Structures are given as C-alpha cells and as structure tokens.
C-alpha cells in the first residue's frame, strides 16, 4: 500500500519495491511507476548498496530485520521512514544518521507511529503532561475462531508482541511488566466489550517524554484471546529453545509461526482498527484531558485492510513531508517530534483525512 | 513395572525387556532375573523372531506399534497380554490367533483393561444390562500448570486420545462423537470438582456387549483442561498436515508431542487414578445398579506412579492367569471375558488387592 500510494503521487517518478518473495512482487507487476527487485534484505551490505541513489526509503520489514535496514540506509546516505517493530532502540543511531546527513523516522506506522504523533501534539499543547495512555487494536470486524482474531500483518511479530516484556511508566518510574499482563475490560462503541493488556508500544516515547507520572500502551483484543494465547505461551510454543522432531531441530517459536499462520490468515475477513490516545496534563487554564479516537474500517472499494490503511498512510504522510522538503532535521527523528510541530502535524492529519482515516479529538477540562 | 513384578514372582525364571531406548534398559540393569535387549520393535519381522521361544509376551507399546506387536506374537506362536491404545480392532486377529494356538488379550491396562473386566463381571451377574458408564482419570494429585495436568504415560497417545473420535452407544445405537465433547462436571470425593468428556475407551466392548441402551467412556480432568487443549487442537497443533519451518517439514502433531513433553512430564509430581464403572441392569429381583470405584495413589515406598500400578498390575494379573494355566482359551480374548468368569475375576481382583489396588463395589436396587 505504501508503494502504490507513493507511486500515485504526481511528484514521484518511480517507486522500487524490494522483497525476497516473488509472489509479493508479482502483485505489483503491472502498476505504473512501480519497479520490483528480488533481494534478500537480510544481507545488510547488499541492501545498503541497493538503497544508494534513491531519494528516500520506506521500511516495512519484520522486527528481526528492522534495525539492520536503518543502518543500511544510513550507510547508503538515504533517509528512511520505517515501521518495523524492532527490539533495538533506534535512537542509538542518532549521531551516525546526523553524520551521514540523513533523517531516520523509526516506528512510523499506526501504533507506534500515529500514536506517537498524537502524543507529540499533546506535548506541544499542554504545559505539563502527567499521564499518557495508548490503546490500540487491529481486529477482525467480528471475533474469528479459534483465537477470536485474524492477522493482518506478521504472525512472527504478533508472537513477538506477546512475549516481549512491556516497558511502562508507573508513579514516574519506568518499569517492565510481562507481555499479556494488566488485563482490563474496555467498552468500545461499535465493537462492544474488548479486553486490553500491556504491550511494548511506548518505545521512543520512553526516552523523549520526561516527567510523566503514568504512561502505558495496551493492545485491544476480543474477550478470551489473552487466555488462549497464554495457553500457547505457557506450554512452550513461543520458546526459542529448539525441539527435535522427525530428526529436525526447530525452534518452537518458528514452528508456531507457521502453524498459526494457517489459522490466523483468514481470507475474506474484514478488519477494523481502533486507536485511543489519552493524554492528561496541565494548561494555564487548568487540568486538561485530550482524547484522540480513531476507528477505521477495511476499504471495500480498494480491497485494502484497515491495518494497511492506518500504518501505510501514516508512513506515506511522513514520507511526503520529507519528499516535499518541509522536514529538514537530521538524525533519528521519532514520530512524536513530527507531532510537536504545528505545520507537520496538520499536514499528516490532513493527508490521513484525505484518505478517509479520521481521528476525532475530544478535549475536556477537569 | 510389569517386568519387575513378573521377575519377582517365584514361578518366573526370567523376564527379557526389549526397548529401542538404552536409557530405559539401563534402569533395569541390576535387577535379578531381568535381561535387556535393545531393538527397534517397529520392525515386525525382527520382533516376531525375537518373541519366539518365550512363554508369554506383555505388550506396553505406543498406539502406533500395538497392532503390529499382536501380529508378531501370533506369528511367533506366543500368547500376548497387551495394553496399547492401538487404533485397529484387535478382534480381527481372532481366527489367526486361534490357528496359531495362542491367546491374545488386548487392551489390558486400567481403562481399557480393568474397566472391561468389571463390565464383564456385571454381564455375568445381571440378567440384562441396560447402561454402562465408564469414567477414568490418571491425574496429578493437584492441578499442575500449564494444563492442570501432568503426564504419566505417553504424550503422543494423550494427543491421540484427544483427537480420536469416540464411539459410544446412545439409545441402543452405536454412534461416533468428537473427542473432547460431552463435557460434564463431576464431583469426586477427595479430588473435588472434575470435568469429564468422551474418549474412545469402549473399544472391544462395542463388539462384545450387545443389547445395551447406553454405553460410554469419559475421561476425567481438572476443570479448564479441555478448554485449553481445544485451543491447541483448534489452532492446528495436533494436525498431521506437515508444516515447513527452518527448511524442515514436520507434522504439527509430532512437533507438539515434543513441546508438550517438556511441560507435561513433571518430576516429583505424584499422581492419582480414579476409575468409576457403573452398570445398570435387570436381575430377577429388580432393577440393579452396580458401581465400582477405584481410587489409587502414587506409591511413595516404591516410587511407582499410580498409572503404572493400575495398568501394570492389571496386565500382570492377566499374565499370571496365563502362566498358571488357568486360562486355556485360544484366539483374541478381550479382558471383559476374564471378568465374566468367576474364578478369573476373583483371581485378578485378589492379585490387585494384594498390591494395594482396591476396587470398591456398591450394589443398589432401584
């Protein structure tokens, strides 16, 4: 979706899509101004060479490949807007990105991504920020068996999300909690009762937002999902300790990725994305709560999932800021920095709205 | 336990134990009158040759190897008392066993096994049998995470039990229901509330018991177990359709056997076995219900699991009937036939009681 959207922009000459999987490239074959190139992007040296000469890179890789692709872009001297759920901290690349005279926007999807942009907006609008609560779910429009879920992204990174410890801020202190913990019940109009639990989605916000008392990200799922996923986790199906079966040594996590891919990729299942970003803080005129709500559906006309819409369009909006030359910073610039700038924030929001991704804002004084 | 118990009997000269796994044989190394022999018993021809010349074989193999070992014993001209949960119907071997002048006692563990013997006793005592309900559970003495269970036998055959459709009799007609279906709540004094569900444990009883209106076997587990196991099943972890991971093609079921073995074999967990056999029928003096109840604990003194006690001692009791020459039938003789004979039934029950496995009988007229 990133490639198609960028290729349709009048200011763009050509988009080249690189993938290891021929079948993915074939889907883009006959689209004007899209070229395709088969390559194993896990080879950082080759990837960096391939990036050279391009104006901009948009990264949409699994978490295990994300950090490497940022490094490759820096080495190639090309700016990158990325959306990988990499375990590494992208901010450590700040100095080398500055030295290479490039801009790296990490975590630029829906959440992390749009969520950071909205937090940035709050940081700019409030005098003091006390609490930040992010809740996000990419869900089928109704619960699908066997897990009440259907995947619209990467099963490997879904498992990663369910095992990576979540870093949150409690009572002003950063702390780490187990993934899938902190289970709560949440009522979402239009979807009914959902459950939410901690995931490690704050990421750069843990470094860029200071002085906050409470800060957390929770993921939304249909009720019962967490209990079922815990069965898989607790039985060892997400473990990395290899098991030998039929003479083959395989990591349970790799194996479960394949087994779950069969049941979680469900053709013809339409998705919905919910994002709530709530920021509580002080303004000269009193205690203020800002709540942003996104509720986005599968695009029937284009056959594009809501997950793709909300992540890709956010990524493209950031790409456009760079391509149009309005973003001139160098180094690693997390999306909350875009949100803190009036002009950039409004540009991103109006581009999202143009594509039908609407974010409602509610402000209240208390 | 079968080998040790037989080797300790004064009438037995020697027991030879055959296994593919050296570590299993090593455990028996220094026990008087036990010889060990490493062999792949999956090779039916070799197994049959190895059996020749012995007085009797006791079979304790996984379900996939059970039927082959019965055939091997018949070919070798040696009687066999077996306890494999084989998918095949052992009764089809009746004529060839008769022709070879041997006796084959299939399904001779606790349930199937002791359960069949008790049903046979009821068949002999009642004029007409109307209902047979068997409930059995081999459980840890308290629920163990992650599944509220700990395995004392074969994880491969545990999965088999959870996927093999269960044949039961309803309204006088044999019917097949899904494994794990028919969930009920049962109160077992000493263990509290358990759940029970259909498993395919009737087996030879479906052929040997006629004219019965209701007949079923249910397996007992701690509450919540079935729901968790269904998550694994519904996600495809028990499927036989190979998945490719790390370049290896492996059946999810084989793989899950290894993963679950890690979490279900729990050292230092003591087990308990519960068996209820309820038979309702007519006697000259009215409608009668006979209920047999077994409640057996881990043997702390000998370090022998209750699962081993109840299965092995039943098997050994049948072996002794053959070795002592009191069983002279030829062909396939399912354990319910032993139960129908007064002398054989009392011999089995007194041998079990000698070893501390007590079955209580409650008779009521209604």
Interface residues (C-beta under 8 A of the other chain):
Chain A: X145 X146 X147 X228 X230 X231 X232 X234 X235 X236 X237 X239 X243 X244 X245 X246 X248 X249 X250 X251 X252 X254 X255 X256 X257 X258 X259 X260 X262 X263
Chain B: X145 X146 X147 X228 X230 X231 X232 X234 X235 X236 X237 X239 X243 X244 X245 X246 X248 X249 X250 X251 X252 X254 X255 X256 X257 X258 X259 X260 X262 X263
